[in-house]
Amino acid sequence: MAGVFLLEIVTPQKVVLSKEVEEVTAPGREGEFGVLREHTPFITILKPGRVVWKSGAEKETIVVDGGFAEVWPDRTNLLVNTAVRKQEVDTERVKRELKEAEGVLSGLKEDEPEYKKTASRVEFLKLQLELAEGRLD
């Protein structure tokens, strides 16, 4: 298949995805970026967001909670803390955790050390719900 490259999404626990794809978009810290085969190499920080890969008629959205991306002409590696596929979302658990995290966040000031971490957690939990509800497809 012409124009394909290897996409790997890896967490500390497992390889979430290892697949030949035609394109991928990912949530870089400075904004969303796209990758095709023969892309110029770079490394960047990922923020919580959605990763979308496509190959022919296949397409999948996976949400990640941040990490790093290594882009090479023939492969892209996403090294993340957590990656969640649609079928893995436990909606009730995520709703409970989101309510708790939003409560904690509301009691923090933006300049407090835990604010950024908690805000990132809230964003990741919201993304999981959107994925489960089909709003990220």
Secondary structure, 3 states (H helix, E strand, C coil): CCCCEEEEEECCCCEEEEEEECEEEEEECCEEEEEECCCCCEEEEEEEEEEEEEECCEEEEEEEEEEEEEEECCEEEEEECCEEEHHHCCHHHHHHHHHHHHHHHHCCCCCCHHHHHHHHHHHHHHHHHHHHCCCCC
